[in-house]
Amino acid sequence: MSWSRDEMAARAAIELSNGDYVNLGIGIPTLVANHLQAGVEVILQSENGLLGIGPFPYEEDVDPDLINAGKQTVTELPSSSFFSSADSFSMIRGGHIDVAVLGAIQVDEKGDLANWTIPGKMLKGMGGAMDLVAGVKRIIVLTDLNAKNGEAKFVSECSMPLTGKNVVDMIVTDKCVFTRPDRQSKFRLIELAPGVTESEIADSVTADYDVALTA
């Protein structure tokens, strides 16, 4: 068994604290907006110039002019504000965003992240991932443990072009959660999805990690 994408997003949302300014990357991370914990107020920021993103809209509420950085339609809140992309990146580069939840092609045991391109594939642009990993205080990766072809995504060393070196603090996957208390320590396996075994995780990755599972 494994967690669904919504369950993965809900698990990542647990890591967000009251008052956090949070950037959600393209793909599974955008689902975090629908799973924010009751009583915990976080402010979602988008690179295209929106602060205060609401949950995804119902069909009757869709506004095609109101989108996030991944071009998905979103909702605004009474407290939302709009500004230029330049101002948005000033927030990111200036260290004003507390957490970024990003997708990944690969993460390695040193915390290096590759998530912006696959060699040989068409690419529209680099996007803001490199700015996010350089300027945001905490990086949570939200991704499947293995690629569609079965290859490991948590690896001993990234083989894809890097987004940033030693930038990842936590990895939430469909089968487990890895974290590390600081960027000098090894990742620790701290949680398994229902029905998933520790040996299954060991067989699915090539990275070296510690185990600190709680009962």
MDTraj code that builds the backbone (N, CA, C; nanometers):
import mdtraj as md
import numpy as np

residues = "MET SER TRP SER ARG ASP GLU MET ALA ALA ARG ALA ALA ILE GLU LEU SER ASN GLY ASP TYR VAL ASN LEU GLY ILE GLY ILE PRO THR LEU VAL ALA ASN HIS LEU GLN ALA GLY VAL GLU VAL ILE LEU GLN SER GLU ASN GLY LEU LEU GLY ILE GLY PRO PHE PRO TYR GLU GLU ASP VAL ASP PRO ASP LEU ILE ASN ALA GLY LYS GLN THR VAL THR GLU LEU PRO SER SER SER PHE PHE SER SER ALA ASP SER PHE SER MET ILE ARG GLY GLY HIS ILE ASP VAL ALA VAL LEU GLY ALA ILE GLN VAL ASP GLU LYS GLY ASP LEU ALA ASN TRP THR ILE PRO GLY LYS MET LEU LYS GLY MET GLY GLY ALA MET ASP LEU VAL ALA GLY VAL LYS ARG ILE ILE VAL LEU THR ASP LEU ASN ALA LYS ASN GLY GLU ALA LYS PHE VAL SER GLU CYS SER MET PRO LEU THR GLY LYS ASN VAL VAL ASP MET ILE VAL THR ASP LYS CYS VAL PHE THR ARG PRO ASP ARG GLN SER LYS PHE ARG LEU ILE GLU LEU ALA PRO GLY VAL THR GLU SER GLU ILE ALA ASP SER VAL THR ALA ASP TYR ASP VAL ALA LEU THR ALA".split()
xyz = np.array([
    [0.0836, -0.1198, 0.0000],
    [0.0000, 0.0000, 0.0000],
    [0.0875, 0.1253, 0.0000],
    [0.0272, 0.2363, -0.0301],
    [0.0984, 0.3636, -0.0250],
    [-0.0027, 0.4750, -0.0059],
    [0.0478, 0.5932, 0.0287],
    [-0.0392, 0.7097, 0.0430],
    [-0.0802, 0.7613, -0.0948],
    [-0.2028, 0.8104, -0.1050],
    [-0.2472, 0.8783, -0.2263],
    [-0.1814, 1.0154, -0.2320],
    [-0.1964, 1.0822, -0.3437],
    [-0.1378, 1.2160, -0.3562],
    [-0.1988, 1.3127, -0.2549],
    [-0.3285, 1.3005, -0.2324],
    [-0.3918, 1.3878, -0.1324],
    [-0.3401, 1.3554, 0.0072],
    [-0.3187, 1.2286, 0.0366],
    [-0.2650, 1.1907, 0.1675],
    [-0.1209, 1.2388, 0.1829],
    [-0.0438, 1.2336, 0.0750],
    [0.0920, 1.2885, 0.0792],
    [0.0895, 1.4380, 0.1086],
    [-0.0010, 1.5097, 0.0407],
    [-0.0122, 1.6543, 0.0616],
    [-0.0548, 1.6861, 0.2042],
    [-0.1479, 1.6056, 0.2576],
    [-0.1930, 1.6263, 0.3954],
    [-0.0785, 1.6017, 0.4937],
    [0.0051, 1.5019, 0.4654],
    [0.1201, 1.4746, 0.5540],
    [0.2185, 1.5912, 0.5503],
    [0.2428, 1.6452, 0.4328],
    [0.3334, 1.7597, 0.4231],
    [0.2755, 1.8819, 0.4950],
    [0.1438, 1.8987, 0.4888],
    [0.0797, 2.0134, 0.5519],
    [0.0980, 2.0137, 0.7030],
    [0.1152, 1.8959, 0.7620],
    [0.1381, 1.8871, 0.9065],
    [0.2650, 1.9616, 0.9461],
    [0.3589, 1.9729, 0.8543],
    [0.4876, 2.0365, 0.8838],
    [0.4806, 2.1882, 0.8842],
    [0.3683, 2.2449, 0.8438],
    [0.3559, 2.3905, 0.8359],
    [0.3064, 2.4456, 0.9681],
    [0.3667, 2.5540, 1.0127],
    [0.3346, 2.6140, 1.1419],
    [0.2564, 2.7427, 1.1243],
    [0.1846, 2.7790, 1.2286],
    [0.1038, 2.9006, 1.2270],
    [0.1914, 3.0220, 1.1934],
    [0.1486, 3.0992, 1.0949],
    [0.2212, 3.2186, 1.0559],
    [0.3259, 3.1984, 0.9485],
    [0.3475, 3.0736, 0.9046],
    [0.4466, 3.0480, 0.8002],
    [0.4056, 3.1108, 0.6669],
    [0.5034, 3.1655, 0.5970],
    [0.4865, 3.2045, 0.4575],
    [0.5401, 3.0882, 0.3740],
    [0.4566, 3.0357, 0.2840],
    [0.4860, 2.9079, 0.2188],
    [0.4703, 2.9200, 0.0675],
    [0.5664, 2.8672, -0.0058],
    [0.5577, 2.8584, -0.1510],
    [0.5357, 2.7123, -0.1895],
    [0.4370, 2.6870, -0.2741],
    [0.4066, 2.5521, -0.3197],
    [0.4503, 2.5350, -0.4642],
    [0.5334, 2.4342, -0.4887],
    [0.5822, 2.4084, -0.6229],
    [0.4765, 2.3458, -0.7120],
    [0.5106, 2.3253, -0.8373],
    [0.4202, 2.2693, -0.9376],
    [0.4033, 2.1194, -0.9148],
    [0.2832, 2.0688, -0.9428],
    [0.2573, 1.9251, -0.9295],
    [0.1907, 1.8926, -0.7967],
    [0.2315, 1.7812, -0.7360],
    [0.1703, 1.7366, -0.6105],
    [0.1732, 1.8457, -0.5027],
    [0.2805, 1.9259, -0.4912],
    [0.2819, 2.0277, -0.3856],
    [0.1630, 2.1239, -0.3876],
    [0.1047, 2.1495, -0.5040],
    [-0.0085, 2.2426, -0.5077],
    [-0.1271, 2.1896, -0.4272],
    [-0.1356, 2.0575, -0.4081],
    [-0.2469, 1.9985, -0.3335],
    [-0.2416, 2.0342, -0.1855],
    [-0.1268, 2.0775, -0.1368],
    [-0.1146, 2.1140, 0.0048],
    [-0.2145, 2.2241, 0.0403],
    [-0.2461, 2.3100, -0.0545],
    [-0.3409, 2.4194, -0.0287],
    [-0.4771, 2.3685, 0.0152],
    [-0.5119, 2.2467, -0.0232],
    [-0.6422, 2.1898, 0.0125],
    [-0.6397, 2.1146, 0.1452],
    [-0.5226, 2.1045, 0.2083],
    [-0.5101, 2.0195, 0.3267],
    [-0.4455, 2.0915, 0.4447],
    [-0.4576, 2.2224, 0.4493],
    [-0.4022, 2.2975, 0.5608],
    [-0.4779, 2.2616, 0.6881],
    [-0.4080, 2.2506, 0.7991],
    [-0.4682, 2.2077, 0.9240],
    [-0.5604, 2.3153, 0.9808],
    [-0.6680, 2.2694, 1.0399],
    [-0.7610, 2.3608, 1.1053],
    [-0.6896, 2.4330, 1.2192],
    [-0.7088, 2.5620, 1.2263],
    [-0.6484, 2.6407, 1.3329],
    [-0.5060, 2.6857, 1.3059],
    [-0.4483, 2.6396, 1.1947],
    [-0.3122, 2.6808, 1.1578],
    [-0.3227, 2.7726, 1.0367],
    [-0.2838, 2.8966, 1.0540],
    [-0.2928, 2.9933, 0.9458],
    [-0.1574, 3.0089, 0.8781],
    [-0.1491, 2.9700, 0.7527],
    [-0.0279, 2.9914, 0.6740],
    [-0.0639, 3.0794, 0.5548],
    [0.0343, 3.1498, 0.5048],
    [0.0128, 3.2412, 0.3928],
    [0.0865, 3.1840, 0.2726],
    [0.0107, 3.1456, 0.1702],
    [0.0689, 3.0834, 0.0511],
    [0.1095, 3.1897, -0.0489],
    [0.2306, 3.1745, -0.1023],
    [0.2871, 3.2710, -0.1951],
    [0.3176, 3.2049, -0.3275],
    [0.2963, 3.2757, -0.4370],
    [0.3237, 3.2226, -0.5700],
    [0.4187, 3.3153, -0.6440],
    [0.5121, 3.2563, -0.7218],
    [0.6136, 3.3360, -0.7900],
    [0.5552, 3.4372, -0.8870],
    [0.4355, 3.4106, -0.9386],
    [0.3799, 3.5031, -1.0375],
    [0.3132, 3.6251, -0.9743],
    [0.3208, 3.6388, -0.8410],
    [0.2770, 3.7631, -0.7785],
    [0.1484, 3.7565, -0.6998],
    [0.1306, 3.6518, -0.6228],
    [0.0097, 3.6374, -0.5411],
    [0.0493, 3.5918, -0.4015],
    [0.0023, 3.6642, -0.3022],
    [0.0239, 3.6298, -0.1624],
    [-0.1127, 3.6126, -0.0966],
    [-0.1359, 3.4918, -0.0416],
    [-0.2657, 3.4625, 0.0174],
    [-0.3515, 3.3813, -0.0779],
    [-0.3039, 3.2603, -0.1131],
    [-0.3757, 3.1737, -0.2071],
    [-0.4741, 3.0872, -0.1300],
    [-0.5963, 3.0791, -0.1816],
    [-0.6964, 2.9917, -0.1227],
    [-0.6918, 2.8541, -0.1853],
    [-0.7848, 2.7661, -0.1488],
    [-0.7897, 2.6312, -0.2064],
    [-0.8288, 2.6356, -0.3538],
    [-0.8138, 2.5217, -0.4213],
    [-0.8549, 2.5147, -0.5614],
    [-1.0049, 2.5429, -0.5724],
    [-1.0478, 2.6122, -0.6782],
    [-1.1898, 2.6495, -0.6896],
    [-1.2774, 2.5343, -0.7377],
    [-1.4040, 2.5397, -0.6969],
    [-1.5041, 2.4539, -0.7595],
    [-1.5277, 2.5064, -0.9008],
    [-1.5851, 2.4227, -0.9867],
    [-1.6005, 2.4576, -1.1280],
    [-1.6720, 2.5907, -1.1473],
    [-1.7759, 2.6148, -1.0669],
    [-1.8540, 2.7374, -1.0839],
    [-1.7796, 2.8620, -1.0354],
    [-1.6686, 2.8420, -0.9637],
    [-1.5944, 2.9554, -0.9094],
    [-1.4649, 2.9838, -0.9853],
    [-1.4402, 2.9117, -1.0926],
    [-1.3145, 2.9272, -1.1656],
    [-1.3050, 3.0659, -1.2288],
    [-1.1930, 3.1325, -1.2039],
    [-1.1602, 3.2591, -1.2685],
    [-1.0330, 3.2352, -1.3498],
    [-1.0400, 3.2334, -1.4829],
    [-0.9221, 3.2018, -1.5649],
    [-0.8083, 3.3013, -1.5496],
    [-0.8359, 3.4189, -1.4957],
    [-0.7308, 3.5183, -1.4753],
    [-0.6595, 3.5023, -1.3412],
    [-0.7101, 3.4118, -1.2575],
    [-0.6526, 3.3938, -1.1242],
    [-0.5825, 3.2583, -1.1195],
    [-0.4507, 3.2605, -1.1377],
    [-0.3743, 3.1354, -1.1490],
    [-0.2505, 3.1407, -1.0603],
    [-0.1972, 3.0205, -1.0314],
    [-0.0702, 3.0129, -0.9598],
    [0.0442, 3.0017, -1.0607],
    [0.1651, 2.9798, -1.0107],
    [0.2823, 2.9760, -1.0992],
    [0.2788, 2.8581, -1.1948],
    [0.2021, 2.7538, -1.1610],
    [0.1873, 2.6385, -1.2490],
    [0.0722, 2.6510, -1.3464],
    [0.0127, 2.7701, -1.3542],
    [-0.0992, 2.8014, -1.4442],
    [-0.2270, 2.7260, -1.4076],
    [-0.2387, 2.6847, -1.2815],
    [-0.3623, 2.6247, -1.2321],
    [-0.4498, 2.7349, -1.1733],
    [-0.5806, 2.7232, -1.1950],
    [-0.6697, 2.8223, -1.1364],
    [-0.6764, 2.8034, -0.9856],
    [-0.6769, 2.9143, -0.9126],
    [-0.6810, 2.9129, -0.7669],
    [-0.7880, 3.0101, -0.7196],
    [-0.8029, 3.0223, -0.5895],
    [-0.8955, 3.1203, -0.5332],
    [-0.8169, 3.2221, -0.4524],
    [-0.8781, 3.3378, -0.4332],
    [-0.8167, 3.4388, -0.3487],
    [-0.8893, 3.4437, -0.2147],
    [-0.8262, 3.5053, -0.1169],
    [-0.8819, 3.5219, 0.0163],
    [-0.9059, 3.6711, 0.0419],
    [-0.9836, 3.7045, 0.1429],
    [-1.0038, 3.8470, 0.1751],
    [-0.8727, 3.9207, 0.2012],
    [-0.7708, 3.8471, 0.2454],
    [-0.6423, 3.9081, 0.2778],
    [-0.5411, 3.9007, 0.1639],
    [-0.5808, 3.8478, 0.0487],
    [-0.4870, 3.8291, -0.0624],
    [-0.4347, 3.9616, -0.1155],
    [-0.3121, 3.9565, -0.1665],
    [-0.2555, 4.0747, -0.2325],
    [-0.1869, 4.0319, -0.3613],
    [-0.1812, 4.1252, -0.4561],
    [-0.1257, 4.0983, -0.5881],
    [-0.0144, 4.1980, -0.6167],
    [0.0902, 4.1531, -0.6847],
    [0.2058, 4.2377, -0.7093],
    [0.2840, 4.1792, -0.8263],
    [0.3921, 4.2432, -0.8630],
    [0.4702, 4.1987, -0.9788],
    [0.5522, 4.0753, -0.9455],
    [0.5905, 4.0040, -1.0506],
    [0.6788, 3.8888, -1.0332],
    [0.8125, 3.9321, -0.9748],
    [0.8582, 4.0519, -1.0091],
    [0.9845, 4.1013, -0.9539],
    [0.9759, 4.1155, -0.8023],
    [0.8637, 4.1683, -0.7533],
    [0.8444, 4.1803, -0.6083],
    [0.8355, 4.0421, -0.5438],
    [0.7707, 3.9490, -0.6136],
    [0.7580, 3.8135, -0.5617],
    [0.8951, 3.7495, -0.5425],
    [0.9826, 3.7648, -0.6406],
    [1.1156, 3.7058, -0.6293],
    [1.2023, 3.7809, -0.5289],
    [1.1714, 3.9076, -0.5040],
    [1.2419, 3.9790, -0.3974],
    [1.2079, 3.9180, -0.2619],
    [1.0832, 3.8761, -0.2444],
    [1.0441, 3.8071, -0.1209],
    [1.1230, 3.6780, -0.1048],
    [1.1330, 3.6022, -0.2150],
    [1.2016, 3.4733, -0.2106],
    [1.3509, 3.4917, -0.1878],
    [1.4123, 3.5769, -0.2679],
    [1.5574, 3.5958, -0.2594],
    [1.5979, 3.6667, -0.1312],
    [1.5045, 3.7427, -0.0736],
    [1.5341, 3.8164, 0.0490],
    [1.5165, 3.7356, 0.1756],
    [1.4807, 3.6068, 0.1630],
    [1.4674, 3.5213, 0.2794],
    [1.3384, 3.5397, 0.3572],
    [1.2332, 3.5887, 0.2915],
    [1.1078, 3.6166, 0.3607],
    [1.0071, 3.5015, 0.3535],
    [1.0419, 3.3937, 0.2834],
    [0.9544, 3.2767, 0.2751],
    [1.0094, 3.1687, 0.3686],
    [0.9241, 3.1157, 0.4538],
    [0.9678, 3.0210, 0.5559],
    [0.9856, 2.8790, 0.5022],
    [0.8929, 2.8343, 0.4174],
    [0.8924, 2.6956, 0.3711],
    [0.8585, 2.6920, 0.2225],
    [0.9267, 2.6075, 0.1482],
    [0.8868, 2.5760, 0.0110],
    [0.8630, 2.4255, 0.0026],
    [0.7508, 2.3875, -0.0574],
    [0.7197, 2.2463, -0.0811],
    [0.7351, 2.2233, -0.2305],
    [0.8318, 2.1407, -0.2686],
    [0.8692, 2.1257, -0.4088],
    [0.8636, 1.9803, -0.4529],
    [0.8420, 1.9597, -0.5805],
    [0.8543, 1.8276, -0.6388],
    [1.0000, 1.7959, -0.6666],
    [1.0263, 1.6729, -0.7126],
    [1.1653, 1.6348, -0.7376],
    [1.1742, 1.5288, -0.8465],
    [1.2816, 1.5344, -0.9213],
    [1.3213, 1.4247, -1.0095],
    [1.4126, 1.3318, -0.9308],
    [1.5067, 1.3925, -0.8562],
    [1.5965, 1.3167, -0.7687],
    [1.6301, 1.4005, -0.6456],
    [1.6495, 1.3321, -0.5341],
    [1.7118, 1.3901, -0.4146],
    [1.8198, 1.2924, -0.3725],
    [1.9364, 1.3440, -0.3328],
    [2.0374, 1.2488, -0.2887],
    [2.0627, 1.2598, -0.1396],
    [2.1466, 1.1681, -0.0885],
    [2.1656, 1.1551, 0.0551],
    [2.2337, 1.2762, 0.1163],
    [2.2951, 1.3624, 0.0341],
    [2.3571, 1.4854, 0.0827],
    [2.2592, 1.6024, 0.0845],
    [2.1347, 1.5775, 0.0416],
    [2.0361, 1.6848, 0.0374],
    [2.0365, 1.7635, -0.0914],
    [2.1135, 1.7184, -0.1919],
    [2.1109, 1.7838, -0.3229],
    [1.9770, 1.7545, -0.3911],
    [1.9279, 1.8519, -0.4648],
    [1.7978, 1.8399, -0.5317],
    [1.8117, 1.8628, -0.6810],
    [1.7502, 1.7735, -0.7592],
    [1.7373, 1.7918, -0.9044],
    [1.5890, 1.7898, -0.9369],
    [1.5368, 1.9028, -0.9843],
    [1.3923, 1.9056, -1.0117],
    [1.3524, 1.9983, -1.1250],
    [1.4495, 2.0443, -1.2046],
    [1.4094, 2.1434, -1.3033],
    [1.4215, 2.0979, -1.4474],
    [1.4983, 1.9945, -1.4759],
    [1.5083, 1.9508, -1.6150],
    [1.5552, 1.8062, -1.6245],
    [1.5147, 1.7405, -1.7324],
    [1.5650, 1.6083, -1.7685],
    [1.6367, 1.6231, -1.9015],
    [1.7638, 1.5870, -1.9077],
    [1.8382, 1.6035, -2.0336],
    [1.7667, 1.5392, -2.1514],
    [1.7578, 1.6148, -2.2625],
    [1.6962, 1.5631, -2.3832],
    [1.5488, 1.5933, -2.3961],
    [1.4874, 1.6454, -2.2890],
    [1.3454, 1.6789, -2.2945],
    [1.3274, 1.8287, -2.3139],
    [1.2191, 1.8651, -2.3849],
    [1.1890, 2.0051, -2.4089],
    [1.1615, 2.0746, -2.2754],
    [1.2053, 2.1986, -2.2645],
    [1.1911, 2.2739, -2.1411],
    [1.1476, 2.4159, -2.1731],
    [1.0412, 2.4621, -2.1054],
    [0.9941, 2.5993, -2.1279],
    [1.0827, 2.7007, -2.0571],
    [1.1425, 2.6612, -1.9480],
    [1.2273, 2.7536, -1.8742],
    [1.2637, 2.6964, -1.7392],
    [1.3567, 2.7605, -1.6735],
    [1.4068, 2.7111, -1.5463],
    [1.3064, 2.7309, -1.4336],
    [1.2216, 2.8333, -1.4441],
    [1.1274, 2.8607, -1.3371],
    [1.1977, 2.9188, -1.2154],
    [1.1316, 2.9113, -1.1000],
    [1.1872, 2.9745, -0.9808],
    [1.2497, 2.8792, -0.8820],
    [1.2676, 2.7522, -0.9203],
    [1.3140, 2.6528, -0.8239],
    [1.4504, 2.6874, -0.7659],
    [1.5426, 2.7353, -0.8481],
    [1.6767, 2.7662, -0.7982],
    [1.6739, 2.8821, -0.6996],
    [1.5867, 2.9799, -0.7250],
    [1.5713, 3.0909, -0.6301],
    [1.5107, 3.0410, -0.4995],
    [1.4154, 2.9501, -0.5096],
    [1.3486, 2.8990, -0.3902],
    [1.4457, 2.8228, -0.3008],
    [1.5247, 2.7324, -0.3577],
    [1.6144, 2.6536, -0.2727],
    [1.7267, 2.7395, -0.2152],
    [1.7571, 2.8521, -0.2802],
    [1.8633, 2.9401, -0.2301],
    [1.8117, 3.0371, -0.1248],
    [1.6828, 3.0762, -0.1355],
    [1.6346, 3.1832, -0.0493],
    [1.5367, 3.1444, 0.0590],
    [1.4794, 3.0235, 0.0508],
    [1.3772, 2.9817, 0.1466],
    [1.4419, 2.9059, 0.2619],
    [1.3880, 2.9263, 0.3821],
    [1.4519, 2.8730, 0.5025],
    [1.4439, 2.7210, 0.5134],
    [1.3331, 2.6606, 0.4704],
    [1.3176, 2.5157, 0.4846],
    [1.2577, 2.4587, 0.3565],
    [1.3159, 2.3506, 0.3060],
    [1.2701, 2.2888, 0.1818],
    [1.2155, 2.1491, 0.2121],
    [1.0876, 2.1295, 0.1787],
    [1.0241, 1.9987, 0.1887],
    [0.9989, 1.9480, 0.0480],
    [1.0483, 1.8291, 0.0187],
    [1.0240, 1.7673, -0.1116],
    [0.9048, 1.6731, -0.0997],
    [0.8134, 1.6838, -0.1934],
    [0.6922, 1.6018, -0.1968],
    [0.6905, 1.5293, -0.3306],
    [0.7129, 1.3968, -0.3274],
    [0.7291, 1.3225, -0.4522],
    [0.7056, 1.1745, -0.4280],
    [0.6787, 1.1002, -0.5338],
    [0.6741, 0.9545, -0.5229],
    [0.8144, 0.9027, -0.4915],
    [0.8202, 0.7895, -0.4219],
    [0.9500, 0.7328, -0.3848],
    [1.0259, 0.6846, -0.5079],
    [0.9519, 0.6360, -0.6074],
    [1.0144, 0.5860, -0.7299],
    [0.9524, 0.6513, -0.8529],
    [1.0318, 0.6633, -0.9567],
    [0.9824, 0.7156, -1.0840],
    [0.8875, 0.6145, -1.1488],
    [0.8193, 0.6573, -1.2530],
    [0.7232, 0.5692, -1.3204],
    [0.7894, 0.4432, -1.3744],
    [0.9169, 0.4526, -1.4096],
    [0.9886, 0.3345, -1.4607],
    [1.0483, 0.2499, -1.3485],
    [1.0200, 0.2866, -1.2237],
    [1.0676, 0.2099, -1.1094],
    [1.2006, 0.2545, -1.0525],
    [1.2682, 0.3464, -1.1210],
    [1.3985, 0.3910, -1.0722],
    [1.3841, 0.4697, -0.9426],
    [1.4849, 0.4601, -0.8579],
    [1.4854, 0.5324, -0.7308],
    [1.4933, 0.6826, -0.7551],
    [1.4225, 0.7577, -0.6707],
    [1.4315, 0.9030, -0.6749],
    [1.5113, 0.9569, -0.5562],
    [1.5244, 0.8757, -0.4493],
    [1.6126, 0.9094, -0.3372],
    [1.7387, 0.8271, -0.3570],
    [1.8456, 0.8938, -0.3977],
    [1.9636, 0.8244, -0.4501],
    [2.0899, 0.8637, -0.3735],
    [2.1956, 0.7857, -0.3969],
    [2.3227, 0.8164, -0.3315],
    [2.3834, 0.9454, -0.3860],
    [2.3667, 0.9694, -0.5166],
    [2.4151, 1.0934, -0.5772],
    [2.3300, 1.1254, -0.6986],
    [2.2865, 1.2491, -0.7091],
    [2.2018, 1.2891, -0.8222],
    [2.2791, 1.2781, -0.9527],
    [2.2126, 1.2238, -1.0542],
    [2.2713, 1.2170, -1.1880],
    [2.2098, 1.3202, -1.2814],
    [2.1003, 1.3827, -1.2388],
    [2.0356, 1.4872, -1.3176],
    [2.0929, 1.6240, -1.2815],
    [2.0756, 1.7239, -1.3698],
    [2.1257, 1.8587, -1.3393],
    [2.0664, 1.9109, -1.2087],
    [2.1524, 1.9670, -1.1229],
    [2.1101, 2.0079, -0.9895],
    [2.0353, 2.1407, -0.9900],
    [1.9381, 2.1476, -0.8990],
    [1.8699, 2.2723, -0.8675],
    [1.9433, 2.3432, -0.7543],
    [1.9913, 2.2652, -0.6579],
    [2.0656, 2.3205, -0.5449],
    [2.1378, 2.2096, -0.4708],
    [2.2441, 2.2470, -0.4000],
    [2.3241, 2.1499, -0.3249],
    [2.2963, 2.1641, -0.1754],
    [2.2730, 2.0514, -0.1108],
    [2.2496, 2.0461, 0.0328],
    [2.1387, 2.1422, 0.0749],
    [2.0225, 2.1268, 0.0115],
    [1.9123, 2.2200, 0.0376],
    [1.7871, 2.1524, 0.0951],
    [1.7768, 2.0208, 0.0892],
    [1.6528, 1.9520, 0.1263],
    [1.6545, 1.9156, 0.2748],
    [1.5446, 1.9493, 0.3435],
    [1.5313, 1.9203, 0.4859],
    [1.4405, 1.8013, 0.5140],
    [1.3441, 1.7753, 0.4281],
    [1.2483, 1.6668, 0.4489],
    [1.2016, 1.6141, 0.3147],
    [1.1757, 1.4831, 0.3092],
    [1.1212, 1.4202, 0.1888],
    [0.9956, 1.3441, 0.2289],
    [0.8821, 1.3852, 0.1747],
    [0.7550, 1.3156, 0.1976],
    [0.7201, 1.2415, 0.0695],
    [0.7105, 1.1093, 0.0766],
    [0.6821, 1.0284, -0.0417],
    [0.5507, 0.9533, -0.0246],
    [0.5163, 0.8762, -0.1267],
    [0.3940, 0.7968, -0.1197],
    [0.4076, 0.6774, -0.0256],
    [0.5307, 0.6454, 0.0154],
    [0.5521, 0.5273, 0.0993],
    [0.6148, 0.5569, 0.2350],
    [0.6759, 0.6746, 0.2496],
    [0.7462, 0.7015, 0.3750],
    [0.7854, 0.8477, 0.3845],
    [0.8437, 0.8815, 0.4994],
    [0.8923, 1.0173, 0.5242],
    [1.0365, 1.0099, 0.5737],
    [1.1239, 1.0900, 0.5122],
    [1.2614, 1.1071, 0.5576],
    [1.2790, 1.2508, 0.6053],
    [1.3599, 1.2690, 0.7083],
    [1.3902, 1.4049, 0.7531],
    [1.5302, 1.4078, 0.8118],
    [1.5810, 1.5266, 0.8333],
    [1.7079, 1.5410, 0.9036],
    [1.7014, 1.6686, 0.9869],
    [1.7590, 1.6671, 1.1070],
    [1.7459, 1.7824, 1.1969],
    [1.8246, 1.9032, 1.1513],
    [1.9285, 1.8824, 1.0722],
    [2.0066, 1.9933, 1.0183],
    [2.0714, 1.9457, 0.8889],
    [2.1366, 2.0349, 0.8219],
    [2.1910, 2.0022, 0.6905],
    [2.3325, 1.9453, 0.6956],
    [2.3731, 1.9010, 0.8149],
    [2.4980, 1.8278, 0.8287],
    [2.4726, 1.6801, 0.8614],
    [2.3498, 1.6482, 0.9016],
    [2.3169, 1.5126, 0.9448],
    [2.2670, 1.4275, 0.8279],
    [2.2666, 1.2953, 0.8501],
    [2.2079, 1.2033, 0.7531],
    [2.0560, 1.2109, 0.7611],
    [1.9915, 1.1796, 0.6510],
    [1.8460, 1.1665, 0.6532],
    [1.8076, 1.0487, 0.7423],
    [1.6921, 1.0610, 0.8055],
    [1.6391, 0.9538, 0.8897],
    [1.5012, 0.9141, 0.8385],
    [1.4773, 0.7860, 0.8289],
    [1.3452, 0.7338, 0.7961],
    [1.2623, 0.7385, 0.9241],
    [1.1563, 0.8211, 0.9264],
    [1.0816, 0.8408, 1.0513],
    [0.9382, 0.7893, 1.0455],
    [0.8878, 0.7600, 0.9259],
    [0.7471, 0.7212, 0.9156],
    [0.7242, 0.6371, 0.7905],
    [0.6379, 0.5361, 0.8029],
    [0.6007, 0.4510, 0.6903],
    [0.4516, 0.4640, 0.6627],
    [0.4144, 0.4571, 0.5369],
    [0.2731, 0.4508, 0.5014],
    [0.2165, 0.3164, 0.5470],
    [0.0850, 0.3087, 0.5705],
    [0.0261, 0.1823, 0.6160],
    [0.0576, 0.0675, 0.5208],
    [0.1025, -0.0432, 0.5762],
    [0.1310, -0.1619, 0.4963],
    [0.2674, -0.1653, 0.4334],
    [0.3445, -0.0558, 0.4436],
    [0.4780, -0.0508, 0.3853],
    [0.5802, -0.0941, 0.4903],
    [0.6784, -0.1727, 0.4505],
    [0.7799, -0.2218, 0.5433],
    [0.9119, -0.1476, 0.5242],
    [0.9932, -0.1525, 0.6270],
    [1.1247, -0.0900, 0.6199],
    [1.2106, -0.1523, 0.5103],
    [1.2004, -0.2835, 0.4939],
    [1.2799, -0.3502, 0.3903],
    [1.2361, -0.3077, 0.2505],
    [1.1081, -0.2791, 0.2331],
    [1.0585, -0.2310, 0.1041],
    [1.1212, -0.0967, 0.0696],
    [1.1372, -0.0108, 0.1698],
    [1.2004, 0.1188, 0.1466],
    [1.3473, 0.0987, 0.1099],
    [1.4160, 0.0132, 0.1841],
    [1.5581, -0.0117, 0.1576],
    [1.5808, -0.0632, 0.0158],
    [1.4867, -0.1408, -0.0345],
    [1.4978, -0.1948, -0.1704],
    [1.4606, -0.0926, -0.2774],
    [1.3984, 0.0182, -0.2373],
    [1.3457, 0.1158, -0.3339],
    [1.4346, 0.2375, -0.3517],
    [1.5386, 0.2516, -0.2692],
    [1.6258, 0.3685, -0.2776],
    [1.7704, 0.3216, -0.2880],
    [1.8573, 0.4131, -0.3299],
    [2.0005, 0.3828, -0.3311],
    [2.0760, 0.4708, -0.2327],
    [2.0070, 0.5598, -0.1641],
    [2.0695, 0.6504, -0.0675],
    [2.0972, 0.5778, 0.0637],
    [2.1963, 0.6288, 0.1351],
    [2.2254, 0.5822, 0.2708],
    [2.1488, 0.6686, 0.3695],
    [2.0845, 0.6088, 0.4670],
    [2.0037, 0.6839, 0.5635],
    [1.9978, 0.6094, 0.6945],
    [1.9599, 0.6794, 0.7998],
    [1.9375, 0.6173, 0.9299],
    [1.7896, 0.5858, 0.9457],
    [1.7573, 0.5017, 1.0426],
    [1.6187, 0.4656, 1.0713],
    [1.5847, 0.5104, 1.2119],
    [1.4762, 0.5862, 1.2241],
    [1.4309, 0.6348, 1.3545],
    [1.2778, 0.6268, 1.3601],
    [1.2255, 0.5106, 1.3287],
    [1.0815, 0.4909, 1.3267],
    [1.0265, 0.4897, 1.4685],
    [0.9092, 0.5512, 1.4862],
    [0.8424, 0.5487, 1.6155],
    [0.7319, 0.4436, 1.6114],
    [0.6982, 0.3887, 1.7262],
    [0.5968, 0.2841, 1.7325],
    [0.4601, 0.3401, 1.6990],
])
top = md.Topology()
chain = top.add_chain()
for i, resn in enumerate(residues, 1):
    res = top.add_residue(resn, chain, resSeq=i)
    for name in ("N", "CA", "C"):
        top.add_atom(name, md.element.get_by_symbol(name[0]), res)
traj = md.Trajectory(xyz[None], top)
